Amino acid sequence: MKNAGHLLLPLLLTALLASGAAVPSAATARPAEGRAAAHEAAARPAADDLSARLSALPGMRIVKENHAPAGYRSIELRYRQPVDHRHPDRGTFEQRLFLLHRATDRPMVLHTNGYDLDYQDPALRAEPTEILKSNQISVEQRYFGSSTPHPTDWTKLDIWQAATDHHRMVRALRTIYRAPWISTGGSKGGMATVYHRRFYPHDVAGSVAYSALNNIGNRDGTAEDRFLERVGSPACRHALTAVQRELLGARRTEMAGRIARAAAAHGDTLHIVGSADRLLEFTTLMLPERFWMAQGEEGCGGIPGRSATGAALYAWFDGVMSLWGYTDLYVSTVTASFYQLGTQLGMSERAAPQLAGMLRHPGIQRIRTLVPRHIPMRFQPAAMPDIDRWVRHHGSELMFVYGGNDPVRAQPFRTGPGSRDTHVYVAPHTGHHMSLDKLSPGDRERATATLRRWAGVDTPTA
């Protein structure tokens, strides 16, 4: 693998956001929840009282109430944050929050979304929220969606500033929600969960991070490549290689043309990535990761063969790669994602010996491909190793949950000599969209018991 300054995959950002994936969750209430309503009613403040208490928090503003699952209130909030926590007098912005209120004496789950909240149902409950029958606060990441400072000083988008956003918000809401707090997130949101704990380890009683990449940079630069050489069956890996060669070989002109026409049909352009052919090459190189993240073994039988029509091949490729996620209209809405990759989180270039002689665009995998040139970037190689050291030497009350076929597992978080009450679970034959329900029965029982212990909930709430 060619090392590109300790970089990560943009797949974690565009594909999962485009599909609406977040933390394993459900947006509807389960029938059993209704039976808990009576004994919780006494702990639930009256509507006007809750609104008054929220509005009384300095910097907090109620925007509106949304549809909520049974037993909950769903309230959209804005919380004023400093653009620069080191210099709070140099401007502010409002951070968007989704509150699911159940009862002030129930635990609170801090759901670090990692992106904007435009793609999240306000009634969505993360898996820990469902298990604990708790309250939940979902946080839109700074520089995403409506939580973007204007003017935009990109140097204030880093993991410490975002973690401090979470810290201030927790400190404010804890005056109302005094029961134990648990934090959680999936994919990039799971990474944000860990970063928050690194800088403010005592804000919550425990954290559950799903599919969280620990991108500390490979010493030999081949961890992801080695993983992709082993995952799944040889027949499935061979079929993926054959599709890659078809896309960049005999079908290249046709596929690039289809990409260009699809963008034009939606009134979109490809100026940021450069051209339809550049987008085709970029996404073809990323195809194996995306396939194993989202489809996996169940999708092996659907990989098109050489006899597939051009329309069928393109439809399959687009279905796996979400090609619209790389057009100017979409990329411009998630520039913050790619900026974070290019400054701290990182992105890796895939080695592709199977495509020797077919690649036309040197450096196409570098993150600058997706960040407009007028935005300066400087990579900070010490940022992610610092997180890794904290987890291994000081981390506590942490739970990491991975899918066995997920390429993220090539660089997972691991326990170390200083880890305390920290657990890593892997569900065989599963991809990036993880939940505790996908673990083996024994692991699921242990993980759920640990979560309840952290939250001070000894037994399930009927």
N, C-alpha and C positions, 0 to 999 in steps of 0.2 A: 504493500500500500504506500502511495506517496503521501507523506504527512504534510498537511496544509496548516501549519501553525496550531496544532492541537484543536482541530475543528470537529463539529457535530453534524448530523443530518438534518436538513430542513424538513424531511418527512415528518418528524415529530411535531412540526408546527403547522404546516399547511394541510396535510391530509386529515389529521384528526380533528382539526378545527373545522374543516370543510364538511366532514361527516357528522359534526355535532358531538363527537365523542368527548367525554370528560371523565369524571370519576364514575365507576359503576353506580347506577342510581335508578330510581323509578319516580315518575312524576305523579303517581296516583297513590292514594292511601290504601292500606290493607284493611280488611274488615275488622281485624283484631284491635286496631287502634281505637275504634269507637268505644270499646269496653273500658279503655283507660281514661276516658274523658271525665267521668264523674269525680274520681279522686284527684284529678289534676286541676279541676275547675277552681278549687280554693287557692291554688298557687298562681293562677293565671290572672294578671291584672286586668281590670276593665279596659275596654278599648281606648277610651279617652285617657285613662291613666297611663297606659303604655305609650301612646302617642305623645303625651306630655313629657314623660320621662325621656323619650328619645329626643324630642325637640329641645329639651333642656341641656343636652350634652353640647358643650362648646364645639362649634364647627359642624354639627350634624343637622341635616335637613331632610324631612320627609317629602318624597316626591309624589307617591301614590300608593294605593293598595292594589294588589293583583289577586287573581284567582289563586286559591290555596287548597292543598289537600285537606281532607277531613281532619279536624283537630288542630289545624294550624292557622295562623295569619301570615300572609305574604305581603311584605312592605318593601318598596323600593326606596333606597336612601341615597343621599350624597353626603360625603364626609370631606371636609376641607383639609388638604394636606399641603405641607411646604413642598415646593419644587425641589429644594435642596435642604435636606434635614440638617446639614451642617451650618446652613445660613438661612434660618426660617424667615428672615425678614426680606428675602429676595424673591418674593412671588409665591403664589399658591395655585392649586387647582382642586377641583372637586372630584373625588373618587367615587365611582358608582358601586353600590352594595345592594345585594338582595338578602333580606332577612326573612327567614321562616321561624316564626315565634310559636312555641308550644306552651312553655311554662317557665317562669323565671327560676324555679328550683330544679329544672332538668339540666343536663349537661349542654354545652354549646359546641358545635362542630364548626371550625374555621375551614371553609372550603376555598383553597387557593386555586382559582380558575386557571391562572397562567396566561390568559388572553383577555379579550373583551367579553362582555356579558351579552352581546347581541345574539349569540348562538345558543344561549342557555335559557331554558324555560325557567321563569322565576319560581315555579313550583317544584323544580328538580331537587331531589334529595340524594346526597351522596350515600354510599353504602353504610359508612359508620353512623350517619344520621338515622337511617332506618333501623340498624341494629340497636342503637341506644335510645331510640324514640326521643331524640334530642331536638333542641333548637339548631339552627344553622345560619351562618352568615357567609355568603359567597362574595368574593372580592374581585373586582375587575383590576387587572394589572395596570400599573402606571404606564402611560404612553400608548395604551390600547383604547379603542372605542372612544367614549365620551370622557375618559379619564386621562386626557392628553393636555398637558400645559400648552398655552399659547402666549408668546412665541415658544417654539419647541427647541429647547437646549438639550441636544442628544447626549451631552456628557453627563447629564443627571439621570440617565437610564442605566442603572447597574443593580446588581443583586442586593447590595447593602441598602441602597435607597428604597428598593421595593420591600425588603424585609422590614425596614423601619416604618414604612406605610402600615404594614400589618401590625407591627408592635403598637403604634399609636392607636390604631383602631381597636385592638384587643383591650388596651388599657382603658379606653373610653367606655366600651360596652360592658366591661367587667363590673362597672358600678351598678349595672342592672342585672347581668347574668353572672352570679357569683359561684355557681356550681363549676366543677372541673371542665376545662376546655380541651378538646381534641382537635388536631389539625389534620387535613387530608388533601390530596390532590392526585390527579392522574397525568402521566406523561410529563409535559412541561410544567403542569400544575403540581405534580408530585415533586419535581425538582425544586420548584419555588417553596414547597413545604419544608424541604430539607434546608434550603438556604435561610429561611426564616428562623429555624431552630438553631442553626449555627451561630447566628448573631444574637438571638434572644431565646436561649434554651429554656428559660423558665416561664415563658408566656403560656404554654399549654402543658397538660399532664402527659400527653403522648401524641405520636404522629403516625399516620398510615400513609405511605407513599406507594402508589401503584405505578409500575412500569417507568421508574425514574432512572434515567441515564446518569451514570457517574463518569462524566467525560474528563478524565484527568490527563488524557493524551497517552497513546501507547508508546512504550519505550522502543518496541520493535516495529510499531506502526502496522500491525497485521491482525489485531484482535478481531475486528469485524469481518475481515476477509476469511480468516480461519473459521469463524462461526458459520459463514455462508457456505463454506466448503463442506460442512458436516451436517447442517440442518436438513431435516426431511429425508426423503429417499433419493438415491442416485438418479432414478428415472425422472423425478420431479425437477431436480436441479438441472438435468440435461434438457428438459423441455423448456425451462426458463432461459437457458443459454441459447437454445435454438430460436426462441422468440426474439431475444435481443439481437441476434445476428440477422434475423429476417427484417426487423424494424430498421436497422442501420445498413442493411444490404439491399436486396432486390426491391424491397418495399419503401425505401427511404424517401424518394421523391413523392410518392403517393401519400405517405403518412404525414410528411411535412405540409403537403398541400391541404390535407384534411384538417390539420391543426390550424393553419392560417384561415381557412374558410370558416371553421367553427368560431374562431375569435371574431372575425368580421361579421358573422351572422348575429352576434350578440353586441355588435357595436364596440368591440374591444380591440386593443392593440397589444403588440409584443415588444415595445420599445425597450423596456427595462431588461428583459432577458436577451434581447437583440434580434431574434428572428425565429421563425417557426422551426428551422433546421437546428438552431442552437437549443431550443426548447426540447425538441425530439431527442437530441443527443443527451442532454442533461437528465431527462426523465428516464430514458432507456438505461443509463448507468445506474440510476436509483431503483430500477424495477425490482430486483431481488429483495431488497430490504422491505419495500412497500408490500410486496406479495406476502412475505412471511409475517409481517406485522398484522395485516388485515385479513388475509384469506387462509394461508397456511395449508395444511395437509388436505383439508376438505376441498380446496380450490385446485388441486393438482390436476384433476380430471378435466377441468374446464380450460386449461391452457391451449390456445389455438395451435394447430399443426400447420405445416407448410401449405396444405391444400385449402386453408381457410380463405374466404373472400376478404378483400381489402376492407369492406365495411365491417365484417365480423371481427377482424383483427383489431381495427381501430376502436370498435366499441368495447372490446375486452380491455385493451390497453388504457383507454380513457376511464373505464370502470375501476381499474386498479390504481391508476395514477392521479385521477382527478385533475386532468390537464388544465381546466379552467382556473385552478388555483395558482397558476403561474402567469396569468395574463396581467396586464398593467392595472386593470381595475381592481383585481383582488390583491395583488402584491402590494399595491400602494396602501391598502388598509391594514396590512400586517408588516409594514416596514420595521416596526419595533422588534418583531420576532427575529428577523434576519440581522438587524443591528446587534441584538444580543448575542447571536451566534458569532458574529464577526468581532466582538469585543471581549466576551468573557466565556460564553457557553461552549463555543467551538463547533466545528464541522469537519468531517473526514472525507477525503477523496477515496473513491473505490478503485482498487486495482482491477483491471479488466483485461487480462491476457487473452481471454476468449474473443475480444473485440479488436485484436491487433490488426492494424491497417484500415479500420473502419472509422476511427475517430478523427474528426476534422477540426475540433475547436479546443486547443490546449488551454488548460486552466478553467474550463467550463464549470467544473465542480466547485470552484472557490465561491465563497459566499458573496463576494462582490458582484457576481452575476445577478443577484437579486436585491442589491441595495443601490439606489441611485447614486451616481458618482459625486453629487454635490454634498453628500453626507460623509464627513470624515470618519474613519474607523482606525483604531489602534488596538491590536489584540493584547490582552493582559494574561500571559501564560500562567501566572501564579494563582489566579482566582479559583479554578476548580481543584487543583491540588490542596489548597487550603481547606475547602469543604471536605474533601476526602479524609484529610488528616484529622479534622474535628470529629467526623463520624467514627473513625477507628480508635481514636485516643480519648475522646471526651463525650461522644454521643450517648444518650440514654433515652429509654422509652421511645424507641424507633421501631417501626415495622415496615419492611420492604417486601413488596409482592410483585412477582414477575411471571410471565408466561414462558414456558420452556422453549418455544419456537420464536420468541421475539428477539430480533437482532439487538435490541437494547441490552439484552442479557450478556452480550459480549463485553460490556463494561458496566457491571452492576455495582451497587453499593455493597460493601462487605463489612462484617464486624471486625474488630481488632482488639488489641490487648487492653484498651481502655473502655471498650463498649460495655454498657450496663443495660440490662433489660432490653436488648436490641435483637431483632429477629428478622431472618430472611426466609421467605417462602417462595417456592417455584412450583407452578402447576404444569405438569407435563403436557405436551401436545397442544398448547394454547398460545395465542398470539399477544398482541399489544393491549387489547381491551380486556383488562383483568378485573376480577372480583374475588373476594374470599370464597364465594360459592363455587368457584372453579378449582379450588384446592382439594386435595384428598380429604376424606372425612376427618381423619385425625388431625391434619394440619388446620383444617377449617375450625374444628372445635377448639384447638389451642389458640389460634389467632383471635377468635371471637371472645374467648375467656380473657385473654390478655387485654383486649380493647375494653371490655367491661370493667376489668380491674382498674385500668388507668382512669376510667371515667367515674369510678366509684359506684357503678351499677352492678351489683352482685348477681342479680338474676334478671332474666328477660322480663320486660314489662308486657303483660298480656294485653 
